[in-house]
Amino acid sequence: MGMQVHSHAVSAPSNERRVHLDALRAAIDTRRELACGMVERRGMTWVSVVGVGGARRPVEVGCDYVRSAWWFTWDDGRPIVPARDVHRAVDVLTRELLTP
């Protein structure tokens, strides 16, 4: 009879990252002033977001597990908002991309 080993380490499943990014993409798709697409870069999935008619270049938004929760992050790793707050993330992106 073999011995079972249980790990007590807490880790967040990597597919949760994609679930949050898909939710962000879907929320952005409802806004006429923004456009987005999913991109793979550096082995990670990102949402590339652009302001329609805006002069700013696109921003890439990731999703990382930090501070015991999932957070949307800028491409440099700085946190934006907790991933559970998708609508606030869209508001932040709208301000970032469309405010002159």
TITIKE-573450 format. One record per residue: x, y, z of N, C-alpha, C in turn. Coordinates in steps of 0.001 Angstrom, whole numbers, plus 500000, padded with zeros to 6 digits. Example, Ala and Ser with C-alpha at 12.3 -4.5 7.8 and 13.67 -1.06 7.14 Angstrom:
% TITIKE-573450
513190494310507800512300495500507800513200496700507800512850497750507080513670498940507140512900500030507870
***
This chain:
% TITIKE-573450
500842498844500000500000500000500000500898501232500000500656502157499069501463503362498959500999504442499923501916505308500238501587506401501138501152507612500318500046508265500710499602509460500013500263510675500636500710511559499787501313512804500245500396513934499812500001514757500756499143515897500461499934517180500640499841518019499671500493519318499773499513520310500383499993521096501311499156522109501932499448523491501377500271523557500356500561524847499736499329525336498990499047526606499114497901527189498428498402527848497155497849527428496062498207528063494803496941528267493998496928529323493239495763529629492420495921528950491065494885528276490603494972527623489290495238528639488190496132528287487269496506529227486212495352529537485278494363528647485161493246528944484271492366530061484824492467530371486101491718531504486657492180532804486024493461532903485699493990534091485017493207534310483728493043533257482955492339533385481679490858533719481888490239533159482913488833533467483214488671534964483477489561535541484282489486536976484586489763537817483347490744537420482556491050538188481346489911538102480335489271536939480231488104536816479344486966537718479813486773537815481126485727538689481672486044540153481366487311540518481474487718541885481149487483542167479675487888541250478824487689541421477382486211541584477055485370540769477655483932540845477408483364542189477859483821542695478996483347543997479485483808545125478575485037545033478095485552546056477178484765546029475871484393544852475417483643544724474162482296545436474210481778545732475401480500546437475505480661547947475413481904548425475396482176549866475369482586550291473973481866551214473396482165551688472032483484552440471953483898553056473047485106553877473021486399553079473187486272551769473422487446550913473579487375549730472635488533549225472264488637547987471493489758547165472108489661545839471984490688545013472602490825543680471877491876542988472217492114541644471722493040540917472674492966539605472656493842538790473495495150538573472732496257538679473434497571538445472844498374537521473747499259536762473152500209535916473887501576536559473740502217536814474863503549537389474827504293536942476067505531536594475903506379536136477017505744534965477753505023534116477009504391532956477609503164533271478440502681534491478377501527534925479155500452535455478214499218535397478692498107535977477950497840537366478502497605538311477606497335539695477949496107540154477182495474541207477662494436541889476890495063543197476413495142543366475100495646544600474524494453545510474285494501546715474867493360547627474845493775548948474205492899549465473343493146550744472684491880551581472777492069552894472885490942553814472841490604554102471393489361553881471014488932554119469630488997555619469364489763555989468356489924557400468024490886558129468945491461557428469879492402558044470809493798558127470215494561559068470706495915559259470191496947558416470931496554557818472042497510557027472829497678555635472249498844555071472502499088553706472055498366552718472959498198551507472475497484550509473284498219550199474591497473549720475561498062549223476798497772547732476882498654547027477534498444545603477738498156545364479210497093544595479455496654544314480811496809542825481071497467542503482165497621541115482573496783540848483805496949539673484352496242539306485572497189538429486383497504538883487587498453538171488442497851537913489814498302536840490430497864536482491775498828537131492764498396538231493378499206538957494356498330539316495546498944539473496684498216539849497902497029538918498148497210537644497887496188536607498122494927536779497288495053537429496147493899537604495260494393537861493834493501537703492884493808538018491492493632539511491268494604540120490585494592541548490270494847541727488786494144542690488167494531543133486831495773543983487003496720543840486082497993544549486199498366545197484873499113546292484985499707546898483792500806545965483306501308546186482110502330545283481569503637545312482349503842546340483192505050546376484020504828545726485389503631545154485611503345544449486846502639545263487920502526546585487714501828547402488721500351547006488754499775546890489945498361546514490041497446547641489583496320547259488977495294548223488563494151548171489572493416547086489567492321546857490521492198545356490715491555544926491808491300543484491957490478542963490771490778541766490325490130541200489143488636540981489337488180540926490562486739540763490795485972542037490452486699543153490261486076544443489975486296544825488510485725544035487620485935544195486175485478545573485695484331546023486150483808547307485658484688548476486082485241548410487272486174549464487688487442549423486841487896548232486493489073548109485620488810548779484274487629548559483721487285549183482432487248550701482572486726551197483674486705552650483902488121553217483971489015552521484670490406552969484766491047552977483377490820551933482602491396551861481258490839552962480360489558553234480483488949554299479689489594555641480007489752555941481287490415557196481677491855557247481168492556556141481306493964556097480881494117556328479379493235555740478620493385555775477160492712556980476490491713557557477116490958558615476445491085559988477074491744560102478211491941561413478823493182562046478194492997563251477635494155563905476967495251564314477940
***
